């Protein structure tokens, strides 16, 4: 593999990791809000 391709792959990996972290944070906040707002309704919708 060339150094250029390696650099591009590393950059893509870092970008994907940063986006994944942001998504995880947003999802955890949303789920906690929903759980606090309505625990019973959320559990019923899961079933």
C-alpha positions as CSV (number, residue, x, y, z in Angstrom):
1,X,0.0,0.0,0.0
2,X,1.1,3.5,-0.7
3,X,1.6,6.2,2.0
4,X,-1.0,8.3,0.4
5,X,-3.7,5.6,0.6
6,X,-2.7,4.9,4.2
7,X,-3.1,8.6,5.1
8,X,-6.5,8.8,3.5
9,X,-7.6,5.7,5.4
10,X,-6.4,7.1,8.7
11,X,-8.2,10.4,8.0
12,X,-11.5,8.5,7.2
13,X,-11.2,6.4,10.3
14,X,-10.7,9.5,12.5
15,X,-13.7,11.2,11.0
16,X,-15.9,8.2,11.4
17,X,-14.8,7.7,15.0
18,X,-15.6,11.4,15.8
19,X,-19.0,11.1,14.1
20,X,-19.7,7.8,16.0
21,X,-18.9,9.5,19.3
22,X,-21.3,12.3,18.5
23,X,-24.0,9.9,17.5
24,X,-23.6,7.9,20.7
25,X,-23.7,11.0,22.8
26,X,-26.9,12.2,21.1
27,X,-28.5,8.8,21.3
28,X,-27.8,8.4,25.0
29,X,-29.2,11.9,25.7
30,X,-32.3,11.2,23.7
31,X,-32.9,7.8,25.3
32,X,-32.4,9.3,28.8
33,X,-34.8,12.1,28.1
34,X,-37.4,9.6,26.8
35,X,-36.9,7.3,29.7
36,X,-37.3,10.2,32.2
37,X,-40.3,11.6,30.4
38,X,-42.3,8.4,30.1
39,X,-40.8,5.1,31.3
40,X,-44.0,3.0,31.0
41,X,-44.9,4.3,27.5
42,X,-41.4,3.6,26.2
43,X,-41.4,0.1,27.6
44,X,-44.9,-0.5,26.0
45,X,-43.7,0.7,22.6
46,X,-40.7,-1.7,22.8
47,X,-43.0,-4.7,23.2
